[in-house]
Amino acid sequence: MRAMIGISCCVKAFGIFATPNHAASDSYIRVTLGPIGGVPVLLPAAGEALVPDILPRLDGLMLTGSRSNVHPDHYQGPAHAEGTPEDPQRDSTTLPLIRAAIAAGLPVLAICRGFQELNVALGGSLDQRIQDLPGRLDHSTPSDQKLPKVRTGKAHAVRLSADSQLGKIWTASGQRFRPEAVPVNSLHNQGICRLAPRLVAEAWAPDGTVEAVRVADAPGFAMGVQWHPEYDWEHDALSRTIFEAFGAACGDWAAGRRPASQVAQRAAA
Ligand SMILES: N[C@@H](CCC(=O)NCCCC(=O)O)C(=O)O
């Protein structure tokens, strides 16, 4: 039985009447059916009330990227600049869902906005326009950029920490990589300011922007990346390997196999 992979949705206006729809990019559907090897389950941005009913039916949770941004009220930040896209319905769903998934030990993979949600859900904060901060790169891609090669091409390198879970995953898979310079794409304006207490930073851009984290005390796969491996996996083994590792963790969960540390924790309780 394939793993059921929860995929966060955004509320987006569609059609001539700008009717609100709950949507996720096809790239998340294709990567779930591909290297993750699971069944994609779109999770509507319908609020916290659904979390207790949704979570037990999932074998993994993938938090997706989006042009919208986590509302600053969730991390006591300043109001966004006029015109900054927000999605309060998504926030009200994903933040409690992340906390519940991490508490349950469910495999979690957080990507871009999802990476930022992981940090905020666990008590961290965000910088809202890192390109305006001294010494920082512009990590965004102009919204009018139509050239796919530019929009989702490699934009900078990230440096992995010596003990990174990401590095262990890539090494275990036999992938060759330079931990001091892994090329990634970049499509974000915001970034981690205060790292949540339970997160461990695993990778950094040349300007110090945190680009990957893991949940320190998670029994299994629980990590996030600020870049978009879902754009690259068909031609980039390192991107594909992230999803394969996440898929293996979700497959174990679906088969009732729990991480050894979680079994030990439960036995000791
Ligand atoms: N809005 C946040 C998160 C950025 C993000 O998730 N980008 C994905 C963009 C997807 C697309 O362009 O369709 C930020 O700006 O930091």
The ligand as an ORCA input file, in Angstrom:
! r2SCAN-3c Opt
* xyz 0 1
  N       6.808     33.736     -0.289
  C       7.952     33.281      0.489
  C       8.289     31.850      0.144
  C       8.830     31.744     -1.248
  C       8.365     30.527     -1.996
  O       7.816     29.583     -1.470
  N       8.580     30.595     -3.295
  C       7.949     29.688     -4.195
  C       7.524     30.436     -5.417
  C       6.693     29.555     -6.296
  C       6.341     30.245     -7.570
  O       7.048     31.194     -7.945
  O       5.341     29.824     -8.138
  C       9.149     34.191      0.236
  O       9.058     35.031     -0.693
  O      10.152     34.042      0.934
*
